[in-house]
Amino acid sequence: MSLYVIVGSGATGSATARQLADAGEQVRLISLQGTGPAHERIELVAADATDTARLIELTTGAVTLFNCAMPPYDRWPSEFPPLAAALLTTAERSGADYVMLSNTYGYGPVDGPITEDLPLAPTSVKGRVRAQLWHDARAAHEAGRVRVTEVRAYDYLGAGALSPFTIMVGAQVLSGEPVFYPGDLDAPHSWTYTEDAARTLIAAARHADSWGRAWHVPSTSEAPVRELAERLASAASAPTPKLGYMTVAELEEIGRTNSVMAEFPEMLYLYDRPNILDASFTVSVLNIAPTPIDVVLSEMATAHGQPQA
């Protein structure tokens, strides 16, 4: 039994902790509030992840440090760099391998399937933040200070997942409310199941050739938003959803009083055209296959309205 440390107890961090613990490993799950799943092999710790000295103390002796933490969406430029720097320093000084959970923002707009070997060419503020975190970590890896790998996911699905779909579509569909979405409702789009992201993080941490490169999480679906919403409604026996298009002006108006929604306009290139994540390399090398979408939608339908743990 080995010790694994995970920072961030959101849906993917918690899923990673559960999967490791169920496999017989010891897990220390760190978050600001000390929350997470109840499990005899998961130790929940409340700590500030920017406190490097405390984080080193908690990580010493671990084989792997997983970074599943994410600051509030509207505070990435100010809060992500110091958070990531603390975790990178912790991995270097504790001797733990370092596995980062990230997304596709760093690629910028891409025509055609997104593969791991594409250069990072961000066009957004948040994309530049994500790209710089990877550049910093990879530089430490290439200098021989730490072993680093990064797992990149797309928009999340699953119970407790946070993404534009779950925030702006899923909850409304399950409640029988009209949906207004700021993107092409009929454009193919890749979707990541949180449990698949967790399985990819663990597989990357355990593969001898994982280090110094990125991996894509295999997508549970490439269905357009309209199809996904209709299938979610069917899974929940909810009314057929009424879907409409939200204009950029309407989105910006919402953003005047909602700081999180104000961050979406610069990312609309992800939703106004086809966006497909190619994870064939992950499938072939890490032997990760995606969970069928019907399983994911059933989970989301069942979880709707249930009290959060």
PyMOL commands that set and color helices and strands:
alter all, ss='L'
color gray80, all
select helices_A, chain A and resi 11-22+52-59+73-94+105-107+125-142+164-174+194-206+225-235+248-255+261-263+265-270+280-285+293-303
alter helices_A, ss='H'
color red, helices_A
select strands_A, chain A and resi 3-7+26-31+42-46+64-67+97-103+148-153+155-157+179-181+191-193+214-216+243-245
alter strands_A, ss='S'
color yellow, strands_A
deselect
rebuild
show_as cartoon
